[in-house]
Amino acid sequence: MLFTSLLTVTLVTPAVIATWGDWCYTKVTDHRGLTFNFNGVCVGTSECYGAYEMDGISVPGACPGDPAHIQCCYAPVCYPIQHGRCPGGDNIKCRADTGYCWETQTGRCPGGDNFRAAPRAYMPDGVPVKCS
């Protein structure tokens, strides 16, 4: 019975451990008491602070199971990019949280190429384009 319990814990525990580069999601409350949801990437705190053009902000506790120096790094205009087709060129990507195409910029956010700055929606005719 003891062996079965240990085996169950061993199999369940890895599912909740975040690793470097995993997406993370965090809520941040500002000085007015307003709460905002942000997408981020689990990276070292030294990689987050000022290391990117967007001046990332580290939030502890959002990357479960990681050492204290691995935290959720977010920048307010950075979003996870999902696979989906968008017209308009290589910089137009599908934003995972909206399902619409956005103009994106690489190298401005923590994490890999699947996490990009997406400052504005792609609207060639004044209408947002849904990812296909």
Buried (B, 14 or more C-beta within 10 A) or exposed (E): EEEEEEEEEEEEEEEEEBEBBBBBBBEBEEEEEEEEEBBBBBBBBEBBEEBBEBEBBBBEEBBEEBEEEBBBBBBEBBBBBBEBEBEEEEBBBBBBEBEBBBBBBBEBBBBEEBBBBBEEBBEEEEEBBEBE
